[in-house]
Amino acid sequence: MHGRSLFVAGLVAAATGSPMLAQSQGRVPIPYRTYVAINPLSIPFDIASAEVESGIANGITIGATASYTAIEHKRFTTVDAKLRYYPSEIVLDGLSVGLSVGRTHFTNTVENTTGEVVRQGFDYTTIGLLGDYNWLLGTRKRFVIGSGIGLKRVLGNSDERKRLDVPQPVITFRFVLGLAF
């Protein structure tokens, strides 16, 4: 009699879509779907960024990043929207690949026609490919450490890009610390 009751309970659970069914399919509820992070390298270097990312579906997130980087005479100020896919289908944790679209304000020092060195700027749109990895650490898996690399294609006037020495493609590196909620 006990075996038949267990069988009937299993059929009812399967028919009603109870949590027992979800567990049998291997799905694990995720306590956090959003994080906010910053780049701590802004303290010793002229490299700063802040980002937010949030899950919108199994393994898919949308996010935004704002950054400022100064290397020698080149300065990049960017804002990007990002779409990421996590092959494990667990958002925010592990390997992700993605796409970005953004806007960059770039300045560099150049020699003008009179021989004077001046700072000049160029604004352009970018599209990019991303490869990132996030670790969720701590007892509650809320502390985010993120790293990654990206390649952005500059969509702008090629003469202006060459004149100001804007690289093509622009290579980006990501290192952030943050909290998931």
Stockholm file with secondary structure:
# STOCKHOLM 1.0

chainA/1-181         MHGRSLFVAGLVAAATGSPMLAQSQGRVPIPYRTYVAINPLSIPFDIASAEVESGIANGITIGATASYTAIEHKRFTTVDAKLRYYPSEIVLDGLSVGLSVGRTHFTNTVENTTGEVVRQGFDYTTIGLLGDYNWLLGTRKRFVIGSGIGLKRVLGNSDERKRLDVPQPVITFRFVLGLAF
#=GR chainA/1-181 SS CHHHHHHHHHHHHHHHTCHHHHHHTTCCCCSCCEEEEECGGGTTSSEEEEEEEEEEETTEEEEEEEEEEEETTEEEEEEEEEEEECTTSCTTSEEEEEEEEEEEEEEEEEECTTSCEEEEEEEEEEEEEEEEEEEEETTTTCEEEEEEEEEEEEESCHHHHHHHTCCSSEEEEEEEEEEEC
#=GC SS_cons         CHHHHHHHHHHHHHHHTCHHHHHHTTCCCCSCCEEEEECGGGTTSSEEEEEEEEEEETTEEEEEEEEEEEETTEEEEEEEEEEEECTTSCTTSEEEEEEEEEEEEEEEEEECTTSCEEEEEEEEEEEEEEEEEEEEETTTTCEEEEEEEEEEEEESCHHHHHHHTCCSSEEEEEEEEEEEC
//
